[in-house]
């Protein structure tokens, strides 16, 4: 004969099922569950720090990077981390229409990725956005930095800088300063830390 399910286990099962089924917080409270339990269950944008990738702000990553052995609740930024490989397959005009990193079609304006890849001089201005997403130069670190900053820029452009982990300007700044930058909260990043951040959010 099966052992009876403990009350706290039944409660957790009910909350999880109800949350997935779309019951409101008020309905759950009427069912006798505590507000604390409900809040913990319904906070779907909160994820535990883990070895895998997670789309988080740079400030949250800094905390995680400084204390890698500490379990932390991290607020995930949904749909804001699109990697370079995914952008290659998207039919956005900035990828499919030959837009340049440094100059837009027609030669006026520009995306602003003006700093040349190390060792690449005259032909840098001919590199397109599509080229940059798969660019393979002499330094794997700058390959990763280029792929990631262009992917972050395209995401920010697509979302008009709303609900993103990096704005268009931040993505440009990171590339143009060779991975050395300061986030909105004043935390400093060097190239190594920047690449760890991009790896954590899964855009490399």
C-alpha positions as CSV (number, residue, x, y, z in Angstrom):
1,X,0.0,0.0,0.0
2,X,1.4,3.4,-1.0
3,X,2.3,5.8,1.8
4,X,0.1,8.9,2.1
5,X,1.5,12.1,0.6
6,X,2.6,14.6,3.3
7,X,0.5,17.8,3.4
8,X,3.4,20.1,2.5
9,X,4.2,18.0,-0.6
10,X,0.5,18.0,-1.6
11,X,0.5,21.8,-1.2
12,X,3.5,22.2,-3.4
13,X,2.1,19.9,-6.1
14,X,-1.2,21.9,-6.0
15,X,0.6,25.3,-6.3
16,X,2.7,24.2,-9.2
17,X,-0.2,22.7,-11.0
18,X,-2.4,25.7,-10.4
19,X,0.3,28.1,-11.5
20,X,0.7,26.3,-14.8
21,X,-3.1,26.1,-15.1
22,X,-3.4,29.9,-14.8
23,X,-5.1,30.2,-11.4
24,X,-4.8,33.7,-10.0
25,X,-3.0,34.6,-6.8
26,X,-6.4,35.4,-5.2
27,X,-7.8,32.0,-6.1
28,X,-4.7,30.3,-4.6
29,X,-5.0,32.4,-1.4
30,X,-8.7,31.3,-1.1
31,X,-7.5,27.7,-1.4
32,X,-5.6,28.2,1.8
33,X,-2.0,28.7,0.6
34,X,0.3,31.3,2.1
35,X,1.3,34.4,0.1
36,X,5.0,33.5,0.5
37,X,4.5,30.1,-1.0
38,X,2.6,31.5,-3.9
39,X,5.1,34.3,-4.6
40,X,7.9,31.8,-4.6
41,X,6.1,29.5,-7.0
42,X,4.8,32.2,-9.4
43,X,8.1,34.1,-9.8
44,X,9.0,32.4,-13.0
45,X,11.6,35.0,-14.0
46,X,13.8,34.0,-11.1
47,X,16.3,31.3,-11.7
48,X,19.0,29.7,-9.5
49,X,22.6,30.3,-10.5
50,X,23.9,27.2,-12.2
51,X,26.7,26.0,-14.5
52,X,24.6,26.5,-17.6
53,X,23.7,29.7,-19.5
54,X,21.3,32.2,-18.2
55,X,20.2,35.6,-19.6
56,X,21.0,38.1,-16.9
57,X,22.1,41.7,-16.6
58,X,25.8,42.5,-16.3
59,X,25.4,43.6,-12.6
60,X,23.9,40.3,-11.7
61,X,26.7,38.5,-13.5
62,X,29.3,40.5,-11.6
63,X,27.9,39.2,-8.3
64,X,27.8,35.7,-9.6
65,X,31.3,36.0,-11.0
66,X,32.7,37.3,-7.7
67,X,31.0,34.5,-5.7
68,X,30.8,31.5,-8.0
69,X,30.2,29.0,-5.2
70,X,27.3,30.8,-3.7
71,X,23.8,29.9,-4.7
72,X,22.0,33.0,-5.9
73,X,18.5,33.8,-7.2
74,X,19.0,35.6,-10.5
75,X,16.4,37.5,-12.4
76,X,16.3,36.3,-16.0
77,X,15.7,38.8,-18.9
78,X,13.5,36.8,-21.2
79,X,14.2,36.8,-25.0
80,X,17.1,39.2,-24.6
81,X,20.0,36.9,-25.3
82,X,20.1,35.8,-29.0
83,X,23.4,34.3,-30.1
84,X,25.3,35.1,-33.3
85,X,24.4,31.7,-34.9
86,X,20.7,32.4,-34.4
87,X,21.0,35.9,-36.0
88,X,22.6,34.3,-39.1
89,X,19.3,32.5,-39.8
90,X,17.1,35.5,-39.2
91,X,15.8,37.5,-42.1
92,X,16.4,40.9,-40.6
93,X,17.6,43.5,-43.2
94,X,20.7,44.3,-41.3
95,X,21.9,40.8,-41.8
96,X,20.5,40.0,-45.3
97,X,21.0,43.3,-47.1
98,X,24.7,43.7,-46.9
99,X,24.8,46.4,-44.2
100,X,28.4,47.3,-43.2
101,X,29.7,47.3,-39.6
102,X,31.1,50.8,-40.1
103,X,28.9,52.2,-42.9
104,X,25.4,51.7,-43.9
105,X,24.4,51.1,-47.5
106,X,25.0,54.2,-49.6
107,X,28.0,55.3,-47.4
108,X,26.1,57.5,-45.0
109,X,25.8,57.0,-41.3
110,X,27.0,53.7,-39.8
111,X,26.5,51.1,-37.2
112,X,29.5,52.3,-35.3
113,X,31.7,49.2,-35.0
114,X,34.6,51.5,-36.0
115,X,37.5,49.9,-34.2
116,X,39.3,47.6,-36.5
117,X,39.8,43.9,-35.6
118,X,43.4,43.6,-34.4
119,X,45.7,43.4,-37.4
120,X,43.0,44.2,-39.9
121,X,43.3,47.6,-41.5
122,X,42.0,48.8,-44.9
123,X,39.4,46.1,-45.6
124,X,37.6,46.5,-42.2
125,X,35.2,48.9,-43.7
126,X,34.0,46.3,-46.2
127,X,33.0,43.8,-43.5
128,X,29.2,43.3,-43.4
129,X,27.1,42.5,-40.4
130,X,26.5,39.0,-41.8
131,X,30.3,38.6,-42.2
132,X,30.9,39.7,-38.6
133,X,28.6,37.1,-37.2
134,X,30.9,34.4,-38.4
135,X,34.2,36.3,-38.6
136,X,37.3,34.2,-37.9
137,X,40.4,36.3,-37.4
138,X,43.8,35.7,-35.8
139,X,42.6,35.9,-32.2
140,X,39.8,33.7,-30.8
141,X,39.1,36.2,-28.0
142,X,38.2,39.0,-30.5
143,X,36.3,36.5,-32.7
144,X,34.1,35.9,-29.7
145,X,33.9,39.5,-28.8
146,X,32.9,40.5,-32.3
147,X,30.2,37.7,-32.6
148,X,28.8,38.6,-29.2
149,X,28.7,42.4,-29.5
150,X,27.1,42.2,-33.0
151,X,24.5,39.8,-31.8
152,X,23.8,42.0,-28.7
153,X,23.5,45.0,-31.0
154,X,21.1,43.3,-33.3
155,X,18.9,42.2,-30.4
156,X,18.9,45.7,-28.9
157,X,18.1,47.2,-32.3
158,X,15.3,44.7,-32.8
159,X,13.8,45.4,-29.4
160,X,14.5,49.2,-29.6
161,X,16.7,49.0,-26.5
162,X,13.7,47.9,-24.3
163,X,14.0,44.8,-22.1
164,X,17.6,44.1,-23.2
165,X,20.7,43.1,-21.3
166,X,22.8,45.5,-23.4
167,X,21.7,48.5,-25.4
168,X,22.9,49.3,-28.9
169,X,25.3,51.9,-27.5
170,X,26.7,49.5,-24.9
171,X,27.3,46.8,-27.5
172,X,29.2,49.4,-29.7
173,X,31.2,50.6,-26.7
174,X,32.2,47.2,-25.7
175,X,33.6,46.4,-29.2
176,X,35.2,49.8,-29.7
177,X,37.0,49.7,-26.4
178,X,38.2,46.1,-26.9
179,X,36.0,44.6,-24.2
180,X,36.8,47.1,-21.5
181,X,33.7,49.0,-20.3
182,X,31.6,50.0,-17.3
183,X,28.0,48.9,-16.9
184,X,25.1,51.2,-15.8
185,X,25.7,50.5,-12.1
186,X,29.4,51.4,-12.3
187,X,30.9,47.9,-12.4
188,X,34.0,47.6,-14.5
189,X,34.7,44.9,-17.0
190,X,37.9,43.9,-18.7
191,X,38.1,41.7,-21.8
192,X,38.3,38.4,-19.9
193,X,35.3,39.3,-17.7
194,X,33.4,40.5,-20.7
195,X,33.9,37.2,-22.5
196,X,32.9,35.3,-19.3
197,X,29.7,37.4,-19.2
198,X,28.9,36.7,-22.9
199,X,29.6,33.0,-22.3
200,X,27.2,33.0,-19.3
201,X,24.4,34.6,-21.1
202,X,24.9,32.3,-24.1
203,X,25.6,34.8,-26.9
204,X,29.2,33.5,-27.8
